[in-house]
Amino acid sequence: MTAATAVAEHASPTYAPARVDGIAPALPVVGADTLVPLVDGRRVPYANLDVAASAPALEAVADHVARVLPLYASVHRGAGYLSQVSTALYEQARRTIGAFVGARDDDGVIVTRNTTDALNLLAGCLPADPATGQPGRVLVLDIEHHANLLPWQRTTDTTVLTGGPSVAATLAALRDELRESGPYALVATTGASNVTGESLPVAAVVEAAHAAGARVVLDGAQLVPHRPFSLAETGVDYVAYSGHKTYAPYGAGALVGRRDWLDAGTPYLAGGGAVKRVRVTETAWHDGPARHEAGSPNVIGAVALAAAADALRAVDPAELALHEAALRDRLVVGLGNLDRVQVVRCWDDAVDPVGVVTFTVTGYDPGLVAAYLSAEHGIGVRDGRFCAHPLLGRLGFDAGAVRASVGVGTPGSDVERLIAAVAALVEHGPQAQYDVVDGLWVVVDDPRPVPEGLGLDGLLATAALGDPTGCTPTVP
Ligand SMILES: Cc1ncc(COP(=O)(O)O)c(C=O)c1O
């Protein structure tokens, strides 16, 4: 079976899970009641189904940040009382950020800006292959987000393995590659695809990589906010994740893992705080996290991320998983049962995917679908190729797709609104007039006002052709 046929099979589900209108959010998030304008003049609560891109702050996180802000002062080298408090808060947050992903006692925990930053940092720490003197080789699959592909390609000899039609076939190909074409220093794998929510079983990847002498880095951007994950329990060597996807949108992320590569690697940023001693002609760099954290750290970001970790861990993981699975199942089946709607899957044997569901509507450009959902229904989704161009291309979706994603703050009613809105599109088409302006789908003469009191003079569309993120497909 090809990947394309696997996709088609999943687009024709044969069962229909119950409606989920009654399912409440698992945890309260900031902004859940925010009203947004529609083109017909009504205001409706915003249905945020784009949490895989950036999740709203947990109320617990925002409250904690508000408590900490009056204590905020310079960290690490300040002698003042509040500097010492802030330093203690930052270092305590580091411990929580590590514990959240099951760090081993001797693992390093580096506070970064986000997952992209963390993976670039690790790419600069790949040890040299003794045979070539060059950074060790890296093996990745073509399903990866660009953040878990481009840093390796830019740094070293990287093999991009094409995913197979099933998890089993992909694992077999991975094992063969490791056995027959190694040595590899590192296997870089996603904890959950940002396109389909699917992943390879981490234990199997670790076993194959370690048997071949390679380490494993997990791109945890989509996994860590959704499932408990432990470095110690899985044997994964490094994990990267983002605060803004983990309900802590204050600008921090993390790289956690084995210290030896991190302590020997080139300091990620050169500057104050990363050094023990500087002379005009020589510099002695720190080891430990300070080596890679030059400049003033993001104390509030780290504290917020730690608060999110505490809040997520305070809830039974089974409860969170049930909430998410119910919403995801309903999305897959509710959308997949609609005429002309195709749900994108990588594999038909993937287990326990996270709450990310990507789909297309035949006859409608994904950008138009996203603009329609926003303008006529107050629903936020993402369209494009999701910074995963190789995967979208291989699966036959080079023109992009639409992605809906859910999290702990998503009520079931948002999912039902999306399914009903897509059904209405399929049946009646859009009611407003849309046009492509400068490569973007916009409402013709968009009447929606901007929020007052913020000095805004108009809405800005979210992506453009030639967008520096490269996440947007060409709009026909
Ligand atoms: C799977 C995956 N990896 C990496 C990233 C990059 O995350 P960030 O933008 O927080 O660096 C994303 C973001 O969407 C993602 O979904």
The ligand as an SDF file (V2000), in Angstrom:
LIG
                    3D

 16 16  0  0  0  0  0  0  0  0999 V2000
    7.0730   19.4760   15.2180 C   0  0  0  0  0  0  0  0  0  0  0  0
    7.6300   20.8660   15.3310 C   0  0  0  0  0  0  0  0  0  0  0  0
    8.9390   21.0280   15.4900 N   0  0  0  0  0  0  0  0  0  0  0  0
    9.4940   22.2310   15.6250 C   0  0  0  0  0  0  0  0  0  0  0  0
    8.7330   23.3610   15.5700 C   0  0  0  0  0  0  0  0  0  0  0  0
    9.3760   24.7050   15.7460 C   0  0  0  0  0  0  0  0  0  0  0  0
    8.9330   25.2330   16.9360 O   0  0  0  0  0  0  0  0  0  0  0  0
    9.2980   26.7540   17.3180 P   0  0  0  0  0  0  0  0  0  0  0  0
    8.6760   27.5920   16.2640 O   0  0  0  0  0  0  0  0  0  0  0  0
    8.6770   26.9260   18.6480 O   0  0  0  0  0  0  0  0  0  0  0  0
   10.7720   26.8360   17.3380 O   0  0  0  0  0  0  0  0  0  0  0  0
    7.3580   23.2670   15.3900 C   0  0  0  0  0  0  0  0  0  0  0  0
    6.5210   24.4780   15.2810 C   0  0  0  0  0  0  0  0  0  0  0  0
    5.4560   24.4770   14.7260 O   0  0  0  0  0  0  0  0  0  0  0  0
    6.7870   21.9840   15.2840 C   0  0  0  0  0  0  0  0  0  0  0  0
    5.4710   21.8270   15.1330 O   0  0  0  0  0  0  0  0  0  0  0  0
  1  2  1  0
  2  3  1  0
  2 15  2  0
  3  4  2  0
  4  5  1  0
  5  6  1  0
  5 12  2  0
  6  7  1  0
  7  8  1  0
  8  9  2  0
  8 10  1  0
  8 11  1  0
 12 13  1  0
 12 15  1  0
 13 14  2  0
 15 16  1  0
M  END
$$$$
